[in-house]
């Protein structure tokens, strides 16, 4: 798993990543928010490109991506810029 790398994703990519992660895991915005310890409206703002997740939330999102295996790695490859 890539450590501390998701914090560099910019909008709108982070919103797309979160939406795709939610779809893969079958979670509603409310369920996803609960799993991260944030509110529904926070997840909604992330997905709509109004704000970005905190470092703590991004760490948990990274963990979730790791937990879903190959699909999570595919999402990382698609939305995470390569590190130099």
FINU-27606 format. One record per residue: x, y, z of N, C-alpha, C, O, CB in turn; residue number from 1. Coordinates in nm, 3 decimals. Glycine has a CB too. Layout:
<nodes>
NODE;n_east;n_north;n_up;ca_east;ca_north;ca_up;c_east;c_north;c_up;o_east;o_north;o_up;cb_east;cb_north;cb_up;seq
NODE;X;Y;Z;X;Y;Z;X;Y;Z;X;Y;Z;X;Y;Z;NUM
...
</nodes>
This chain:
<nodes>
NODE;n_east;n_north;n_up;ca_east;ca_north;ca_up;c_east;c_north;c_up;o_east;o_north;o_up;cb_east;cb_north;cb_up;seq
NODE;0.084;-0.118;0.000;0.000;0.000;0.000;0.089;0.124;0.000;0.195;0.125;0.062;-0.096;0.000;0.122;1
NODE;0.044;0.229;-0.070;0.118;0.354;-0.078;0.087;0.436;0.047;-0.030;0.457;0.079;0.082;0.432;-0.208;2
NODE;0.188;0.481;0.117;0.168;0.557;0.240;0.168;0.707;0.215;0.251;0.757;0.139;0.275;0.522;0.342;3
NODE;0.074;0.777;0.278;0.066;0.923;0.277;0.070;0.983;0.137;0.119;1.095;0.120;0.178;0.980;0.357;4
NODE;0.021;0.914;0.038;0.028;0.965;-0.097;-0.101;1.030;-0.142;-0.099;1.118;-0.229;0.064;0.854;-0.192;5
NODE;-0.213;0.992;-0.085;-0.340;1.044;-0.132;-0.360;1.191;-0.099;-0.444;1.257;-0.161;-0.452;0.965;-0.074;6
NODE;-0.286;1.244;-0.005;-0.304;1.383;0.032;-0.267;1.477;-0.081;-0.300;1.596;-0.075;-0.221;1.415;0.154;7
NODE;-0.198;1.427;-0.186;-0.160;1.515;-0.295;-0.261;1.517;-0.409;-0.244;1.592;-0.505;-0.027;1.474;-0.348;8
NODE;-0.367;1.435;-0.400;-0.469;1.436;-0.504;-0.545;1.568;-0.497;-0.580;1.616;-0.389;-0.567;1.315;-0.488;9
NODE;-0.569;1.625;-0.612;-0.640;1.752;-0.620;-0.785;1.728;-0.664;-0.818;1.622;-0.716;-0.569;1.849;-0.718;10
NODE;-0.869;1.828;-0.642;-1.005;1.824;-0.696;-0.993;1.847;-0.845;-0.906;1.926;-0.884;-1.099;1.929;-0.628;11
NODE;-1.072;1.787;-0.930;-1.187;1.703;-0.898;-1.154;1.556;-0.881;-1.244;1.476;-0.855;-1.290;1.718;-1.004;12
NODE;-1.027;1.517;-0.896;-0.991;1.376;-0.888;-1.028;1.312;-0.756;-1.075;1.198;-0.754;-0.844;1.360;-0.912;13
NODE;-1.008;1.382;-0.645;-1.039;1.322;-0.515;-1.189;1.295;-0.503;-1.228;1.194;-0.444;-0.992;1.414;-0.401;14
NODE;-1.271;1.383;-0.556;-1.415;1.360;-0.553;-1.455;1.239;-0.635;-1.541;1.161;-0.595;-1.488;1.483;-0.605;15
NODE;-1.392;1.224;-0.751;-1.419;1.108;-0.836;-1.372;0.980;-0.769;-1.441;0.877;-0.774;-1.350;1.124;-0.973;16
NODE;-1.256;0.986;-0.706;-1.204;0.869;-0.634;-1.300;0.825;-0.524;-1.328;0.707;-0.509;-1.065;0.899;-0.575;17
NODE;-1.348;0.921;-0.447;-1.439;0.889;-0.337;-1.569;0.831;-0.390;-1.621;0.734;-0.334;-1.467;1.014;-0.253;18
NODE;-1.623;0.889;-0.495;-1.746;0.836;-0.554;-1.725;0.693;-0.602;-1.808;0.606;-0.575;-1.793;0.926;-0.669;19
NODE;-1.617;0.669;-0.674;-1.589;0.533;-0.725;-1.570;0.435;-0.609;-1.619;0.322;-0.614;-1.463;0.534;-0.815;20
NODE;-1.499;0.477;-0.505;-1.479;0.390;-0.388;-1.613;0.356;-0.324;-1.636;0.241;-0.286;-1.386;0.458;-0.286;21
NODE;-1.699;0.454;-0.312;-1.832;0.428;-0.255;-1.911;0.330;-0.341;-1.979;0.242;-0.288;-1.910;0.559;-0.242;22
NODE;-1.903;0.347;-0.473;-1.977;0.258;-0.563;-1.925;0.115;-0.552;-2.003;0.020;-0.548;-1.967;0.308;-0.708;23
NODE;-1.793;0.099;-0.548;-1.732;-0.034;-0.538;-1.771;-0.102;-0.407;-1.798;-0.222;-0.404;-1.580;-0.025;-0.549;24
NODE;-1.774;-0.024;-0.300;-1.807;-0.082;-0.169;-1.957;-0.089;-0.143;-2.000;-0.150;-0.046;-1.740;0.000;-0.060;25
NODE;-2.036;-0.027;-0.230;-2.181;-0.032;-0.215;-2.235;0.053;-0.101;-2.342;0.026;-0.048;-2.224;-0.172;-0.195;26
NODE;-2.159;0.156;-0.064;-2.200;0.242;0.048;-2.271;0.368;-0.001;-2.234;0.424;-0.103;-2.079;0.279;0.133;27
NODE;-2.372;0.410;0.073;-2.433;0.540;0.048;-2.340;0.648;0.103;-2.244;0.617;0.174;-2.576;0.550;0.113;28
NODE;-2.368;0.773;0.071;-2.287;0.881;0.128;-2.296;0.879;0.280;-2.196;0.903;0.347;-2.333;1.018;0.073;29
NODE;-2.412;0.851;0.334;-2.428;0.846;0.479;-2.345;0.733;0.540;-2.277;0.754;0.641;-2.576;0.827;0.516;30
NODE;-2.351;0.615;0.480;-2.275;0.501;0.532;-2.124;0.526;0.521;-2.049;0.495;0.612;-2.313;0.373;0.456;31
NODE;-2.083;0.583;0.409;-1.942;0.614;0.389;-1.896;0.717;0.492;-1.789;0.703;0.551;-1.917;0.667;0.246;32
NODE;-1.979;0.818;0.513;-1.947;0.922;0.612;-1.932;0.862;0.751;-1.838;0.896;0.823;-2.056;1.030;0.613;33
NODE;-2.022;0.775;0.788;-2.016;0.710;0.919;-1.888;0.630;0.935;-1.825;0.632;1.041;-2.138;0.620;0.940;34
NODE;-1.849;0.560;0.829;-1.727;0.478;0.837;-1.601;0.563;0.854;-1.499;0.516;0.904;-1.713;0.391;0.714;35
NODE;-1.610;0.689;0.810;-1.495;0.780;0.823;-1.505;0.873;0.944;-1.409;0.941;0.979;-1.482;0.864;0.697;36
NODE;-1.621;0.875;1.008;-1.640;0.965;1.122;-1.665;1.109;1.083;-1.630;1.201;1.156;-1.521;0.958;1.212;37
NODE;-1.727;1.128;0.965;-1.762;1.263;0.920;-1.911;1.265;0.890;-1.979;1.163;0.902;-1.678;1.304;0.793;38
NODE;-1.962;1.380;0.851;-2.105;1.391;0.821;-2.133;1.362;0.674;-2.044;1.368;0.588;-2.156;1.529;0.858;39
NODE;-2.259;1.332;0.647;-2.305;1.310;0.510;-2.271;1.430;0.423;-2.222;1.415;0.311;-2.457;1.283;0.506;40
NODE;-2.297;1.550;0.475;-2.274;1.671;0.394;-2.126;1.689;0.361;-2.092;1.747;0.258;-2.326;1.794;0.468;41
NODE;-2.037;1.642;0.447;-1.894;1.649;0.420;-1.859;1.562;0.299;-1.789;1.607;0.209;-1.813;1.605;0.544;42
NODE;-1.909;1.439;0.297;-1.884;1.349;0.184;-1.944;1.410;0.057;-1.883;1.404;-0.050;-1.944;1.208;0.211;43
NODE;-2.062;1.466;0.068;-2.127;1.529;-0.046;-2.041;1.643;-0.102;-2.027;1.656;-0.224;-2.265;1.581;-0.007;44
NODE;-1.985;1.725;-0.014;-1.899;1.836;-0.059;-1.772;1.783;-0.125;-1.725;1.842;-0.223;-1.861;1.928;0.060;45
NODE;-1.716;1.675;-0.074;-1.597;1.614;-0.136;-1.630;1.570;-0.278;-1.559;1.602;-0.373;-1.545;1.494;-0.053;46
NODE;-1.739;1.495;-0.290;-1.775;1.440;-0.421;-1.811;1.549;-0.522;-1.788;1.532;-0.642;-1.890;1.344;-0.407;47
NODE;-1.865;1.657;-0.475;-1.903;1.767;-0.565;-1.790;1.867;-0.588;-1.810;1.968;-0.655;-2.023;1.838;-0.509;48
NODE;-1.673;1.839;-0.533;-1.557;1.922;-0.559;-1.549;2.052;-0.482;-1.474;2.142;-0.519;-1.552;1.952;-0.701;49
NODE;-1.626;2.064;-0.375;-1.625;2.189;-0.297;-1.514;2.193;-0.193;-1.461;2.299;-0.162;-1.758;2.207;-0.229;50
NODE;-1.479;2.076;-0.140;-1.371;2.067;-0.041;-1.296;1.937;-0.061;-1.339;1.849;-0.135;-1.428;2.075;0.104;51
NODE;-1.181;1.926;0.006;-1.101;1.803;0.004;-1.100;1.743;0.144;-1.112;1.814;0.243;-0.957;1.831;-0.046;52
NODE;-1.085;1.611;0.151;-1.077;1.546;0.282;-0.952;1.588;0.359;-0.850;1.624;0.301;-1.079;1.394;0.265;53
NODE;-0.962;1.582;0.490;-0.847;1.608;0.577;-0.746;1.495;0.560;-0.776;1.393;0.499;-0.891;1.621;0.725;54
NODE;-0.627;1.514;0.614;-0.525;1.409;0.608;-0.574;1.282;0.679;-0.549;1.172;0.631;-0.394;1.458;0.672;55
NODE;-0.641;1.298;0.790;-0.692;1.182;0.863;-0.795;1.107;0.780;-0.790;0.984;0.772;-0.754;1.226;0.998;56
NODE;-0.887;1.179;0.718;-0.988;1.115;0.634;-0.921;1.048;0.513;-0.961;0.939;0.475;-1.092;1.217;0.587;57
NODE;-0.821;1.112;0.454;-0.751;1.054;0.339;-0.678;0.926;0.380;-0.672;0.830;0.303;-0.652;1.156;0.280;58
NODE;-0.624;0.924;0.501;-0.558;0.803;0.549;-0.658;0.689;0.557;-0.628;0.577;0.516;-0.492;0.828;0.689;59
NODE;-0.776;0.715;0.610;-0.879;0.612;0.621;-0.927;0.568;0.482;-0.951;0.450;0.459;-0.999;0.663;0.704;60
NODE;-0.939;0.662;0.389;-0.978;0.629;0.252;-0.872;0.538;0.190;-0.905;0.442;0.121;-0.996;0.759;0.166;61
NODE;-0.746;0.569;0.214;-0.637;0.486;0.164;-0.647;0.344;0.222;-0.625;0.247;0.151;-0.500;0.549;0.200;62
NODE;-0.679;0.334;0.349;-0.696;0.203;0.412;-0.810;0.126;0.346;-0.798;0.007;0.319;-0.723;0.218;0.563;63
NODE;-0.920;0.195;0.319;-1.035;0.132;0.255;-0.997;0.081;0.116;-1.039;-0.028;0.076;-1.152;0.230;0.246;64
NODE;-0.919;0.159;0.043;-0.874;0.116;-0.090;-0.790;-0.011;-0.080;-0.802;-0.100;-0.164;-0.794;0.228;-0.158;65
NODE;-0.706;-0.017;0.022;-0.625;-0.136;0.043;-0.709;-0.257;0.080;-0.675;-0.370;0.042;-0.524;-0.111;0.150;66
NODE;-0.816;-0.235;0.153;-0.903;-0.344;0.198;-0.981;-0.408;0.084;-1.020;-0.524;0.093;-0.998;-0.293;0.302;67
NODE;-1.006;-0.333;-0.024;-1.086;-0.389;-0.133;-1.000;-0.455;-0.241;-1.051;-0.498;-0.344;-1.173;-0.280;-0.196;68
NODE;-0.870;-0.461;-0.217;-0.781;-0.538;-0.304;-0.756;-0.477;-0.440;-0.722;-0.360;-0.452;-0.837;-0.671;-0.324;69
NODE;-0.773;-0.560;-0.544;-0.736;-0.520;-0.680;-0.813;-0.398;-0.728;-0.756;-0.310;-0.793;-0.760;-0.636;-0.776;70
NODE;-0.941;-0.391;-0.697;-1.020;-0.274;-0.738;-0.965;-0.148;-0.674;-0.963;-0.042;-0.737;-1.168;-0.293;-0.701;71
NODE;-0.922;-0.158;-0.550;-0.863;-0.043;-0.482;-0.733;0.000;-0.548;-0.707;0.119;-0.563;-0.838;-0.075;-0.336;72
NODE;-0.652;-0.097;-0.588;-0.526;-0.066;-0.656;-0.553;0.000;-0.792;-0.479;0.089;-0.834;-0.442;-0.193;-0.674;73
NODE;-0.657;-0.046;-0.861;-0.693;0.014;-0.989;-0.736;0.159;-0.971;-0.701;0.246;-1.051;-0.805;-0.066;-1.057;74
NODE;-0.813;0.185;-0.866;-0.856;0.323;-0.838;-0.736;0.410;-0.804;-0.727;0.524;-0.849;-0.959;0.326;-0.723;75
NODE;-0.644;0.356;-0.724;-0.522;0.431;-0.693;-0.445;0.466;-0.820;-0.402;0.579;-0.838;-0.432;0.349;-0.598;76
NODE;-0.429;0.367;-0.909;-0.355;0.390;-1.032;-0.423;0.494;-1.120;-0.356;0.573;-1.187;-0.339;0.258;-1.110;77
NODE;-0.555;0.495;-1.119;-0.629;0.589;-1.204;-0.628;0.731;-1.149;-0.614;0.827;-1.225;-0.771;0.543;-1.222;78
NODE;-0.643;0.745;-1.019;-0.662;0.878;-0.961;-0.542;0.934;-0.886;-0.538;1.053;-0.856;-0.776;0.875;-0.869;79
NODE;-0.445;0.851;-0.855;-0.328;0.897;-0.779;-0.214;0.930;-0.874;-0.166;0.843;-0.946;-0.284;0.791;-0.676;80
NODE;-0.170;1.055;-0.873;-0.055;1.090;-0.959;0.068;1.010;-0.916;0.087;0.983;-0.798;-0.024;1.244;-0.953;81
NODE;0.147;0.974;-1.012;0.271;0.900;-0.982;0.366;0.987;-0.903;0.380;1.107;-0.928;0.339;0.851;-1.113;82
NODE;0.431;0.923;-0.805;0.533;0.993;-0.725;0.663;0.991;-0.799;0.696;0.893;-0.865;0.549;0.930;-0.585;83
NODE;0.738;1.099;-0.788;0.870;1.106;-0.854;0.979;1.083;-0.755;1.097;1.086;-0.791;0.890;1.241;-0.922;84
</nodes>
